Amino acid sequence: MTGTTELITGLNEHAPGFIRMLGGRIVDVDLERASCVFEFNISKNFCHSIDIVQGGFITAMLDAAMSHAIFAVDQSITSVSSLEIKTSYLAPTRAGCLRVEGRVIKASYKTAFFEGAITNSDGELTATSSSVAKLGRVAPAAD
């Protein structure tokens, strides 16, 4: 693991309910690459056509990984509000264990650009994403 155990534990403890609902947890953080890796164990309850994960859930997993990447590298950030998300579906994403990585491409004080990717348990890339988000930060201390 390239990230610190304490950071990963803290991020997992504060994860929104939908991440737990989708069987997700952070398994790695790489501060140098500004990336965050989730493992999601998706049940067939989130699928159509027997075992193909519905696209909205795919985008939600990618969005979670991308936003948590910036939470990991900058603790002054309190919120990440998506302005735009593009998801490309490259192959069917099937129920089971998925690896979802999000990475900060560039960040300014108020805006960040992200990339994300999902791979299945066979290592096949099934979906990618890019996103632009507005960042909320801790208010500066008054003098």
N, C-alpha and C positions, 0 to 999 in steps of 0.2 A: 504494500500500500504506500503510495507516494504522499498522501495527505496525512494530517495528524488525526489520530484516533479521537481526540477530544472534539475537534472541529466537526468531524463526521457524526459523532454521537449527538452533538448539539443541534446540528442541522436536521438529523432524523427525528429528534425529540420535538422539534418545532414544525415538522412537516404538516401541511394541511391535510384534512381528513380524506380528500379524494386520492391522495397518494397512497395512503394505507388501504383504501377501498380497492385500488388497482394492484395491491400487493407489492408496492414499491418501497425501496429503501436505498439510500446512498451507500455505495460500496467503496468508492474511491474519490479523492479530490487531488488534483495536481495543480498546486499554486503557480508553478512556473509556466504551465500551459494555459492557466486560467480555465481549467476544465473540471467537470463534475460528472461522475458516472453513477447511474442508477441501475439497479436490477429490479425489474418488474416481473411478477409471476401472475400472468393474466389468465383468468378462468374463462370458460366458454360463455359465462354470463355477459361478457362484454363483446360478444361476437355476433356476426351474421353469417349466413351460409355455412353453418355448422361450427367452424373454428377460425374464421377470418375476423381479426379484430376490427371493429368499426372505426372509421377514419377519424372521428372526433376524439376518440380515446388515444389514438396514435398521436395526434397533435397535442393533446393534453400531456402525454408522457414527455414528448420532445420539449414542450414549453417549460415543464417542471425542471428538466435537466439543464436547460439553457439558463433559466432564472437562478437556479441554485448555484450555478458556476460563479455568478457575480456576487451572490451572498457569501460564498466561500472566500473570495479574494478581497472583499471590501466590506468590513463590518459596519461602516457608516451608512450603508444602504438599508433602508427600511421597507421599501416597496419597489416592485418592478411591474409596470403597467404596459402590456403589449400594445404597440401602435400598429404593428403589421406582423403577420406570421405567414410564411409560405411553406407548405408541406408538399413534398414530392413522394409519391408512392411508387417504389421501384419494383416491388414484388409483394405478394400477399404476406401480411404479418399475421402469423397464426398464434393461437393461444399457447401459453407456456412461458418459459423463462426468456426474457428479453433483456439485452444490454442496451441502455440508452445513455448516450454521452452528449453533454452540452458544453459549448466552449464560447468564451467571450472573444470576439474578434477585435473589437475596439470599443473603448468606453471614454466618454467625456464626463463632465460633472452631472449633466442631466439626461444623457442619452447613451444607450449601448446597442451594439450590433452583435448578434449571436449566430452560431451554427449548431445544428444538432444532427444526430444519426442514431438509427436503431439497427441493431444486428440481432439475429435469432441465435438459438443455441448451436446451430451449425456454422456460425460465423458469417452468414449471408447478410449483406446490407439490404434492408427491406424498405426503409424510408429515411429521408433527409429533410432538414428544415433550415430556414433562415428567418431571423426575426430582428425587428427594431423595437426598442422599448424605452419608455420614460422612466427615469430613476428617481425615487424619493429617498431623501437622506435625513439623518438626524439633524435637527435644527442646531445651528451654531449657538454656543453659549453666549448669553448677553453679558456685556461688560458692565 
